[in-house]
């Protein structure tokens, strides 16, 4: 399974470079609310929250628009997505994005754009 992961022992400086790269890739603007990766604070530390490809979004998509590809990444079929937002509601990490100006949702596709943008090099695409 291919997925975005945070390297063990890596320290996030919350610069938002990964967030910016993701929102610009999907929506062509720097808007943290439009990024499929988020920086969260947990126990006094900041770290990137990444999609673990759990499939909860796919199991709850009434249109069947979210399917797992051969590499294990859950993808949203933009033609099949009805924009109902059910996937946004059920994502345990709040990482699926549905904006008013877009008729469909977006989620992490393990493309690696955020990993390339991270100056601390704490993000990586892994095969598990």
Buried (B, 14 or more C-beta within 10 A) or exposed (E): EBBBBBBEEBEBEBBBBBBBBBBBBBBEEBBEEBBBBBBEEEEEEEBBBBBBBBEBBBEBBEBEBBBEEEBBBBBBEEEEBEBBEBBBEBBEBEBBBBBEEBEBBBBBBBBBBBBEBBEBEBBBBEEE
